[in-house]
């Protein structure tokens, strides 16, 4: 190789940077065409490389001065088409593209708004759903607010007494027990079985478990079994017959609930309701096990006490009047039997138990059907132990 420069003409292709862009590149880049200085002879035959332009959209031919601004098309502004010049020149950066503002969906407004009423004496809003005793429907579960919970939230008492009609039915059933007990033991079976059936059904309805046909049938069957066992064993073995039947029925109810496929909370609730219902129905057999005179006095005292309790009086005054009426009925009916004046104590004890059962049947805003089942039967069923025990103590 020689260190001397090559003085001849280079006729091959020149690959490299062209410091003098041609008129076509200047026009494409939006620059006015300028006069180029005279070039040497060896540069006039050089190969010039012209890159192709990549345009995002087809633009009509227009003067270079009119391409500086393109109006937005449609609702979104597009950037100007990018132009790629010759090699070595700085390339223009694309303009940032603004994202369209998100559109907000219109809020849904129900076509019907239920009228808002004011509960009498409370000032709280009551809608048609709450006025019927049920909360608004949901898809996540049962969200019903009970009447007792609403009453407590509003500062009212969750107790509604059965009223005069259930009290009249209780009085009729009590008089039937009193009259048939004076006739004979077998005559007492008819009103007693009716009392046990209403007791079993009323307790389940009072606990909100309706229809609970299997539990009602199980409790009623336990009461009938206790009656049969008492008839077979006699009054002298009444505690063994009643308590033995109650123990067997508790065990039977426990076994049946363990075989249930319900969740644990439901099984426990059903177990307690069934055991309590069966216990009350079986305990009502105490009227069958007591002395006839005690049943006559006690059932009559319960009938009078419940009627007095249904009078439109303040609660404290009504309770006192009911107890006095029960004691007076015990004295009056006891004078017709061998108890005499001792019937006052028997009537007073039976009246106290009857008022306890009446209070239980009034709890938790029960329905009308509860008043005609539990409200009728619980006073007489709760008075059965007092009739049996006081009858044996005073007889």
C-alpha positions in Angstrom: 0.0 0.0 0.0 1.1 3.6 -0.7 0.7 6.5 1.6 -0.1 8.8 -1.3 -3.7 9.9 -1.7 -5.6 8.6 -4.6 -5.9 11.3 -7.2 -8.2 9.6 -9.7 -12.0 9.8 -10.0 -14.0 7.5 -7.8 -16.7 6.0 -9.9 -18.2 3.5 -7.5 -21.2 4.1 -5.1 -20.5 6.4 -2.2 -22.1 5.2 1.0 -22.0 7.7 3.7 -23.4 10.9 5.0 -24.5 13.5 2.4 -23.9 17.0 3.9 -25.8 18.6 1.0 -29.4 17.2 0.9 -31.1 17.5 -2.4 -34.2 19.6 -3.2 -36.5 16.6 -2.9 -35.4 16.0 0.8 -35.8 19.7 1.6 -39.3 19.8 0.1 -40.4 16.6 2.0 -39.1 18.1 5.2 -41.1 21.3 4.7 -38.1 23.5 4.1 -37.9 26.1 1.2 -35.7 25.1 -1.6 -32.3 26.9 -1.5 -29.7 27.5 -4.1 -26.9 24.9 -3.6 -23.3 26.0 -4.0 -21.5 24.6 -7.0 -20.2 21.2 -6.2 -16.9 19.7 -7.3 -17.0 17.5 -10.4 -16.2 14.4 -8.4 -19.3 15.0 -6.1 -21.7 15.5 -9.0 -21.5 11.8 -9.8 -21.9 10.5 -6.3 -24.9 8.2 -5.3 -27.4 9.9 -3.1 -29.5 7.7 -0.8 -33.1 8.8 -0.3 -35.1 7.1 2.4 -38.8 6.4 2.0 -41.3 8.2 4.2 -43.8 6.3 6.2 -47.0 8.3 6.6 -49.8 7.3 9.0 -52.5 8.5 6.5 -52.8 9.6 3.0 -52.5 13.3 2.7 -53.4 15.3 -0.5 -50.7 17.1 -2.2 -50.5 20.6 -0.9 -47.8 23.3 -0.6 -45.2 22.8 2.0 -46.4 25.8 4.0 -49.9 24.3 4.4 -48.6 21.1 6.2 -47.7 22.9 9.4 -51.1 22.3 10.9 -53.7 19.6 10.2 -57.2 20.1 11.7 -58.4 17.2 13.9 -60.6 14.7 12.2 -63.5 13.4 14.1 -63.6 13.7 17.9 -59.9 12.8 18.4 -56.9 14.8 17.2 -54.3 12.8 15.5 -50.7 13.9 15.4 -49.0 15.2 12.3 -47.5 12.6 10.0 -44.0 11.8 10.8 -41.3 12.4 8.2 -38.0 10.6 8.2 -35.3 12.5 6.6 -31.9 11.5 5.4 -29.4 9.6 7.4 -27.8 11.6 10.1 -30.4 14.2 10.6 -32.3 14.3 13.9 -35.7 12.7 13.6 -38.8 14.6 14.9 -40.4 13.0 18.0 -44.1 12.1 17.8 -46.4 14.4 19.6 -48.0 13.0 22.8 -51.5 11.7 22.2 -54.1 12.7 24.7 -56.3 9.9 25.8 -60.0 10.6 25.5 -61.8 11.4 28.7 -63.7 8.4 30.1 -67.4 8.7 29.8 -69.4 8.2 32.9 -72.4 5.9 32.8 -75.6 7.5 33.8 -76.8 6.8 37.3 -79.8 4.5 37.5 -82.8 6.0 39.1 -85.8 3.7 40.0 -88.9 4.6 38.2 -91.0 4.1 41.3 -90.2 5.4 44.8 -92.3 3.9 47.6 -94.1 6.5 49.7 -92.6 7.3 53.0 -94.9 7.3 55.9 -94.4 8.1 59.5 -95.1 5.5 62.1 -97.7 6.7 64.6 -96.1 8.1 67.7 -92.6 7.2 66.7 -91.6 9.7 64.0 -89.7 7.0 62.1 -90.1 6.3 58.4 -92.2 3.3 57.5 -92.3 1.9 54.0 -94.8 -0.6 52.6 -92.2 -3.4 53.2 -91.6 -2.5 56.8 -95.3 -1.8 57.4 -96.1 -5.4 56.5 -93.6 -6.7 59.1 -90.9 -7.8 56.7 -87.7 -6.0 55.6 -86.7 -5.3 52.0 -85.9 -8.3 49.8 -82.2 -9.2 49.4 -80.2 -11.7 47.4 -77.6 -12.4 50.1 -79.8 -14.0 52.7 -82.7 -13.4 55.0 -82.3 -9.9 56.4 -85.7 -9.7 58.0 -85.9 -7.5 61.1 -88.4 -8.9 63.6 -91.1 -6.8 65.1 -89.6 -7.2 68.5 -86.2 -5.8 67.3 -87.9 -2.9 65.6 -90.0 -2.2 68.8 -86.8 -2.2 70.9 -85.0 0.1 68.5 -88.0 2.5 68.7 -88.2 2.3 72.5 -91.4 0.4 72.6 -92.2 -2.8 74.5 -91.9 -6.1 72.6 -94.9 -7.5 74.5 -98.4 -7.8 73.0 -100.9 -9.5 75.2 -103.3 -12.0 73.6 -106.5 -10.1 74.3 -110.0 -11.0 75.2 -110.7 -13.6 72.6 -107.8 -16.0 73.5 -108.6 -15.4 77.1 -112.2 -16.5 76.5 -111.0 -19.7 74.8 -108.7 -20.3 77.7 -111.6 -19.9 80.1 -113.8 -22.3 78.1 -111.0 -24.9 78.1 -110.4 -24.4 81.8 -114.1 -24.9 82.6 -114.1 -28.1 80.5 -111.2 -29.4 82.5 -112.9 -28.4 85.8 -116.3 -30.0 84.8 -114.9 -33.2 83.4 -112.6 -33.7 86.4 -115.7 -33.7 88.6 -117.3 -36.3 86.4 -114.4 -38.8 86.3 -110.9 -39.6 85.2 -111.8 -40.9 81.7 -114.0 -37.9 81.0 -111.0 -35.7 81.7 -109.0 -37.3 78.8 -110.9 -35.4 76.0 -110.1 -31.8 77.0 -106.7 -32.8 78.3 -105.6 -34.2 74.9 -107.0 -31.1 73.2 -104.9 -29.0 75.6 -101.8 -31.0 74.9 -102.2 -30.7 71.1 -102.7 -26.9 71.2 -99.7 -26.6 73.6 -97.3 -28.6 71.2 -98.4 -26.5 68.2 -98.4 -23.2 70.0 -94.8 -23.5 71.3 -93.4 -24.1 67.8 -95.4 -21.2 66.4 -94.2 -19.0 69.2 -90.6 -19.7 68.3 -91.2 -18.9 64.6 -90.9 -22.6 63.5 -94.0 -23.1 61.4 -94.9 -25.4 59.9 -92.9 -27.9 62.1 -95.1 -31.0 61.6 -92.6 -33.5 62.7 -91.7 -31.6 65.9 -95.4 -31.0 66.8 -96.3 -34.7 66.1 -93.3 -35.8 68.3 -94.3 -33.6 71.2 -97.9 -34.5 71.0 -97.0 -38.2 70.8 -95.0 -37.8 74.0 -98.0 -36.3 75.8 -100.2 -39.1 74.7 -97.6 -41.6 75.8 -97.5 -40.0 79.3 -101.3 -40.2 79.5 -101.3 -43.9 78.6 -98.4 -44.6 81.1 -100.4 -42.8 83.8 -103.5 -44.7 83.1 -101.5 -48.0 83.3 -99.5 -47.0 86.5 -102.2 -45.2 88.4 -102.2 -41.8 90.2 -99.9 -43.1 92.9 -97.1 -43.7 90.4 -97.8 -40.4 88.5 -94.3 -38.9 89.0 -92.6 -41.9 87.7 -94.8 -42.1 84.6 -94.5 -38.4 83.8 -90.8 -38.1 84.4 -90.0 -41.4 82.8 -91.8 -40.4 79.6 -90.1 -37.0 79.6 -86.7 -38.6 79.9 -87.3 -41.1 77.1 -88.7 -38.3 74.8 -85.7 -36.1 75.4 -83.4 -38.9 74.4 -85.5 -39.7 71.4 -85.5 -36.1 70.3 -81.7 -35.9 70.7 -81.2 -38.9 68.5 -83.5 -37.6 65.8 -81.8 -34.2 65.8 -78.4 -35.8 65.5 -79.5 -37.6 62.4 -80.5 -34.3 60.8 -78.5 -32.9 57.9 -79.1 -29.3 58.9 -76.3 -27.0 60.0 -75.3 -27.1 63.7 -77.1 -23.9 64.7 -80.4 -25.0 63.2 -80.2 -28.5 64.8 -79.6 -27.0 68.2 -82.5 -24.6 67.8 -84.7 -27.4 66.7 -83.6 -29.6 69.5 -84.4 -27.0 72.2 -87.8 -26.1 70.7 -88.8 -29.8 70.4 -87.7 -30.7 73.9 -89.5 -27.7 75.4 -92.6 -28.3 73.5 -92.6 -32.0 74.5 -91.9 -31.1 78.1 -94.8 -28.6 78.3 -97.2 -31.1 76.6 -96.1 -33.9 79.0 -96.3 -31.6 82.1 -99.9 -30.8 81.2 -100.5 -34.5 82.2 -100.3 -33.2 85.7 -104.0 -32.3 85.5 -104.6 -36.0 84.8 -102.5 -37.1 87.7 -103.9 -34.6 90.3 -106.8 -35.2 92.6 -110.2 -34.5 91.0 -111.1 -31.8 93.5 -107.7 -30.0 92.9 -108.3 -30.1 89.1 -111.8 -28.7 89.6 -110.6 -25.8 91.7 -107.3 -25.1 89.8 -108.8 -25.1 86.3 -111.7 -22.8 87.4 -109.2 -20.4 89.1 -107.1 -20.2 85.9 -110.2 -19.5 83.8 -111.2 -16.6 86.0 -107.6 -15.2 86.3 -107.0 -15.0 82.6 -110.4 -13.3 82.0 -109.5 -10.7 84.6 -106.0 -10.3 83.1 -107.5 -9.4 79.7 -109.5 -6.5 81.2 -108.3 -3.0 79.8 -106.4 -2.0 82.9 -102.8 -1.0 83.6 -100.5 -3.9 83.8 -99.8 -3.8 87.5 -103.5 -3.3 88.4 -104.5 -6.1 86.0 -102.1 -8.6 87.6 -103.3 -7.8 91.1 -107.0 -8.1 90.0 -106.2 -11.4 88.2 -104.6 -12.9 91.4 -107.4 -11.7 93.6 -109.9 -13.2 91.1 -108.0 -16.5 91.2 -108.0 -16.7 94.9 -111.7 -15.8 95.1 -112.5 -18.5 92.5 -110.6 -21.0 94.6 -112.6 -20.2 97.6 -115.9 -20.3 95.7 -115.2 -23.6 93.9 -113.4 -25.1 96.9 -116.5 -24.6 99.0 -118.2 -27.1 96.6 -115.5 -29.7 97.2 -113.7 -31.1 100.1 -111.0 -28.4 100.0 -113.2 -25.7 101.4 -111.2 -22.5 102.2 -108.0 -24.2 101.3 -109.0 -23.7 97.7 -107.9 -20.1 98.0 -104.2 -21.2 98.2 -104.7 -23.6 95.4 -106.4 -21.0 93.2 -103.7 -18.4 94.0 -100.9 -20.8 93.1 -102.6 -21.9 89.9 -103.3 -18.2 89.0 -99.6 -17.3 89.5 -98.5 -20.1 87.1 -101.2 -19.1 84.6 -100.0 -15.5 84.5 -96.5 -16.7 83.8 -97.7 -18.8 80.9 -99.7 -15.8 79.7 -96.7 -13.6 79.8 -94.6 -16.1 77.8 -97.3 -16.3 75.1 -97.2 -12.5 74.9 -93.5 -12.2 74.2 -91.8 -11.1 71.0 -94.7 -9.7 69.0 -96.4 -13.0 68.3 -99.0 -13.2 65.5 -102.7 -13.8 65.9 -102.3 -17.5 65.4 -99.8 -17.6 68.3 -102.4 -16.0 70.5 -104.9 -18.6 69.6 -102.5 -21.5 70.3 -99.8 -20.6 72.8 -101.9 -17.8 74.3 -104.8 -20.3 75.0 -102.8 -23.3 76.1 -99.8 -22.1 78.0 -101.7 -20.7 81.0 -103.4 -24.0 81.6 -100.3 -26.1 80.9 -98.1 -24.0 83.2 -100.6 -24.4 86.0 -100.6 -28.2 85.9 -97.6 -28.7 88.3 -99.1 -26.3 90.8 -102.5 -28.1 90.7 -100.8 -31.4 91.2 -98.4 -30.4 94.0 -100.8 -28.1 95.9 -103.6 -30.6 95.6 -101.5 -33.3 97.2 -100.3 -30.9 99.9 -103.7 -29.5 100.8 -105.8 -32.7 100.2 
